[in-house]
Amino acid sequence: MQQHCMRGYGFRYLPHLSAEHIDAVVTTGREYDSRRYGISDRATAAGRGYHLSQEPPGTRGPQPATALSVPEREVLSGRAPDGRKLTTSVRNKTVPHGGCAGEAERTVHFGAVDEVQQGYDLVARLRREMSERSRSDPRVTAVNKKWSTCMRTAGFSYRDPDAAVDDPRWDLRSAAPSRAEIAVAAADISCKLRTNLLGVNFAVEAEYENAAIGDHSRELDAVRAHRDAEAERLPRLMRRYDRAP
């Protein structure tokens, strides 16, 4: 939608955006989310250590927003360089409120942009807060200690699984993990399975999240209703904007 809108002002926005790139970004996001309590798969540990999966060869991302020209940024955001609302037309066309990005949001959210954003902000806040609370829960700290003891038996000294991932010896941006990283990751998985660290973390966090859901049922019901309405509209929008202009 943003591409089509920008095209109306003579700009070729995100020229290298492709289904392959979007799929790679979504896959990486899902993999990152799957590591809420660290890595949990032996095959992943043996092959990639703590590294995320590599993008498929030839996947090319679009240019970053910082590479856009000033006029492009103005049309995309609907704001002048000083942050004020854009009041001048571009190529004899009025720029929509919030620019092309704002127009796309209103189309997807059926005009209820602020309400939808508040709901998503609430979900993100609750998820973050419940995660923080669960991490300091005595049941979680106790299983972390068991995991740490198990790791020491294997010859590695880490306070908890996060410390193993954050070991400064690992260059997680490199193409491949070191043998030392793979060795630690393999021991990490073994100790998680031996102590049931994953199960304890999941159960404790779920307990906190269920309580939060009960406390915010009305707001979360509204979030679900908006999500369901968007899911019904998206197939129609995808057919309309299925190809870049």
C-alpha positions as CSV (number, residue, x, y, z in Angstrom):
1,M,0.0,0.0,0.0
2,Q,2.8,2.4,0.8
3,Q,4.5,1.5,-2.5
4,H,1.4,2.3,-4.4
5,C,0.8,5.5,-2.6
6,M,4.4,6.7,-3.1
7,R,4.2,5.8,-6.7
8,G,1.4,8.3,-7.1
9,Y,4.0,11.0,-6.2
10,G,6.6,9.7,-8.6
11,F,8.7,7.8,-6.1
12,R,9.8,4.2,-6.4
13,Y,9.6,3.2,-2.7
14,L,11.4,0.1,-1.5
15,P,12.3,-1.1,-5.0
16,H,14.0,-4.3,-3.8
17,L,11.2,-5.3,-1.4
18,S,10.1,-8.9,-2.4
19,A,8.1,-11.8,-1.1
20,E,11.4,-13.6,-0.5
21,H,12.7,-10.8,1.7
22,I,9.5,-10.5,3.7
23,D,9.4,-14.3,4.2
24,A,13.1,-14.2,5.5
25,V,12.2,-11.4,7.9
26,V,9.1,-13.2,9.2
27,T,11.1,-16.4,9.6
28,T,13.8,-14.7,11.5
29,G,11.3,-13.0,13.8
30,R,9.6,-16.4,14.6
31,E,13.0,-18.0,15.3
32,Y,13.9,-15.1,17.6
33,D,10.6,-15.5,19.4
34,S,11.1,-19.2,19.7
35,R,14.2,-18.5,21.8
36,R,12.3,-16.8,24.7
37,Y,14.1,-19.1,27.1
38,G,17.2,-19.6,24.9
39,I,17.8,-22.2,22.3
40,S,15.8,-25.4,22.8
41,D,16.8,-27.7,19.9
42,R,19.7,-30.1,19.8
43,A,20.1,-29.9,16.0
44,T,20.2,-26.1,16.1
45,A,22.8,-26.1,18.8
46,A,25.0,-28.6,16.9
47,G,24.8,-26.8,13.6
48,R,24.4,-23.1,14.5
49,G,25.3,-22.7,18.2
50,Y,23.6,-19.5,19.3
51,H,23.5,-18.1,15.8
52,L,20.2,-17.5,14.0
53,S,19.6,-19.3,10.8
54,Q,21.2,-17.7,7.7
55,E,19.1,-15.9,5.1
56,P,18.7,-17.8,1.8
57,P,21.3,-16.9,-0.8
58,G,20.3,-14.0,-3.0
59,T,17.8,-12.5,-0.5
60,R,18.2,-8.7,-0.9
61,G,16.6,-6.3,1.5
62,P,15.2,-2.9,0.5
63,Q,17.0,0.3,1.0
64,P,16.8,1.7,4.6
65,A,14.7,4.7,5.4
66,T,17.8,6.7,6.0
67,A,18.6,6.3,2.3
68,L,15.4,8.1,1.2
69,S,15.6,11.6,-0.1
70,V,14.0,14.5,1.8
71,P,11.0,14.7,-0.5
72,E,10.5,10.9,-0.2
73,R,10.6,11.1,3.6
74,E,8.1,14.0,3.5
75,V,5.6,12.0,1.4
76,L,6.1,8.8,3.4
77,S,5.6,10.5,6.8
78,G,3.5,13.5,5.9
79,R,5.9,15.7,7.8
80,A,8.5,18.4,6.9
81,P,12.1,17.9,7.9
82,D,11.5,20.1,11.1
83,G,8.8,17.6,12.2
84,R,5.8,19.9,11.4
85,K,2.9,18.6,9.4
86,L,3.5,18.9,5.7
87,T,1.2,21.6,4.3
88,T,2.6,21.9,0.8
89,S,1.5,19.7,-2.1
90,V,3.9,17.4,-3.9
91,R,3.7,17.3,-7.7
92,N,0.4,19.1,-7.4
93,K,-1.1,16.4,-5.1
94,T,-2.0,16.9,-1.5
95,V,-0.1,14.5,0.8
96,P,-2.5,12.5,3.1
97,H,-2.5,13.0,6.8
98,G,0.4,11.0,8.2
99,G,1.8,10.6,4.6
100,C,1.6,7.3,2.7
101,A,2.5,5.4,5.9
102,G,-0.5,6.9,7.7
103,E,-2.8,6.2,4.8
104,A,-1.7,2.5,4.7
105,E,-2.2,2.2,8.5
106,R,-5.7,3.6,8.2
107,T,-6.5,1.2,5.4
108,V,-5.3,-1.8,7.3
109,H,-6.9,-0.7,10.7
110,F,-10.1,0.6,9.0
111,G,-9.5,4.0,10.5
112,A,-9.1,2.9,14.1
113,V,-5.3,3.5,14.1
114,D,-5.0,5.0,17.6
115,E,-7.3,2.5,19.3
116,V,-5.5,-0.4,17.6
117,Q,-2.1,0.9,18.5
118,Q,-3.1,1.4,22.2
119,G,-4.2,-2.2,22.2
120,Y,-1.0,-3.5,20.7
121,D,1.0,-1.3,23.1
122,L,-0.9,-2.9,26.0
123,V,-0.2,-6.4,24.8
124,A,3.5,-5.6,24.4
125,R,3.7,-4.0,27.8
126,L,2.0,-6.9,29.5
127,R,4.2,-9.4,27.7
128,R,7.3,-7.6,28.8
129,E,6.2,-7.1,32.4
130,M,5.0,-10.7,32.9
131,S,8.3,-11.9,31.4
132,E,10.3,-9.7,33.9
133,R,8.1,-10.9,36.8
134,S,8.5,-14.6,35.9
135,R,12.3,-14.3,35.6
136,S,12.5,-13.1,39.2
137,D,10.1,-15.8,40.5
138,P,11.7,-18.2,43.0
139,R,10.8,-21.2,40.9
140,V,12.7,-19.8,37.9
141,T,15.7,-18.7,39.9
142,A,15.8,-22.1,41.5
143,V,15.8,-24.0,38.1
144,N,18.4,-21.5,36.8
145,K,20.7,-22.5,39.7
146,K,20.2,-26.2,38.8
147,W,21.0,-25.5,35.2
148,S,24.1,-23.5,36.2
149,T,25.3,-26.4,38.4
150,C,24.8,-28.8,35.5
151,M,26.8,-26.5,33.2
152,R,29.7,-26.4,35.7
153,T,29.7,-30.2,35.7
154,A,30.2,-30.0,31.9
155,G,33.1,-27.6,32.4
156,F,31.3,-24.3,31.7
157,S,30.5,-21.5,34.2
158,Y,27.4,-19.4,33.5
159,R,24.9,-17.8,35.9
160,D,21.9,-18.6,33.6
161,P,21.1,-19.3,29.9
162,D,21.2,-15.6,29.0
163,A,24.7,-15.4,30.2
164,A,25.7,-18.3,27.9
165,V,24.1,-16.6,24.9
166,D,25.7,-13.2,25.8
167,D,29.2,-14.6,26.2
168,P,31.5,-12.0,24.6
169,R,33.5,-14.7,22.9
170,W,30.6,-15.3,20.5
171,D,30.4,-13.2,17.3
172,L,26.7,-13.8,16.5
173,R,27.0,-11.6,13.4
174,S,29.6,-13.9,11.8
175,A,28.6,-16.4,9.2
176,A,29.3,-19.5,11.4
177,P,29.8,-20.3,15.1
178,S,33.0,-21.3,16.6
179,R,33.6,-24.8,17.9
180,A,33.7,-23.4,21.4
181,E,30.2,-21.8,20.9
182,I,28.8,-25.1,19.6
183,A,30.2,-27.0,22.6
184,V,28.6,-24.6,25.0
185,A,25.3,-24.6,23.2
186,A,25.2,-28.4,23.1
187,A,25.8,-28.5,26.9
188,D,23.2,-25.7,27.3
189,I,20.5,-27.9,25.7
190,S,21.5,-31.0,27.6
191,C,21.3,-29.1,30.9
192,K,17.9,-27.5,30.0
193,L,16.4,-30.9,29.3
194,R,18.0,-32.5,32.4
195,T,16.6,-29.7,34.7
196,N,13.3,-29.1,32.8
197,L,14.3,-25.4,32.7
198,L,12.1,-24.8,29.6
199,G,9.1,-26.4,31.1
200,V,9.4,-24.4,34.4
201,N,10.0,-21.1,32.6
202,F,7.0,-21.7,30.4
203,A,4.7,-22.7,33.2
204,V,5.6,-19.8,35.5
205,E,5.3,-17.2,32.8
206,A,2.0,-18.6,31.6
207,E,0.7,-18.3,35.1
208,Y,1.6,-14.6,35.2
209,E,0.2,-14.0,31.8
210,N,-3.1,-15.7,32.5
211,A,-3.5,-13.5,35.6
212,A,-2.8,-10.4,33.5
213,I,-5.3,-11.6,30.9
214,G,-8.0,-11.8,33.6
215,D,-7.1,-8.3,34.9
216,H,-7.4,-6.8,31.4
217,S,-10.0,-8.9,29.7
218,R,-12.1,-6.1,28.3
219,E,-9.1,-4.3,26.7
220,L,-7.7,-7.6,25.3
221,D,-11.1,-8.6,24.0
222,A,-11.1,-5.4,21.9
223,V,-7.6,-6.2,20.6
224,R,-8.8,-9.6,19.5
225,A,-11.8,-8.1,17.8
226,H,-9.6,-5.7,15.8
227,R,-7.2,-8.5,14.9
228,D,-10.0,-10.7,13.7
229,A,-11.5,-7.8,11.6
230,E,-8.1,-7.1,10.1
231,A,-7.6,-10.8,9.2
232,E,-10.9,-10.7,7.3
233,R,-9.8,-7.5,5.3
234,L,-6.3,-8.6,4.6
235,P,-7.0,-11.1,1.8
236,R,-9.0,-8.5,-0.1
237,L,-6.2,-5.9,0.4
238,M,-3.6,-8.4,-0.7
239,R,-5.4,-9.1,-3.9
240,R,-5.7,-5.4,-4.5
241,Y,-2.0,-4.7,-3.8
242,D,-0.5,-8.0,-4.8
243,R,2.0,-6.5,-7.1
244,A,4.4,-3.6,-6.7
245,P,3.5,-0.7,-8.9
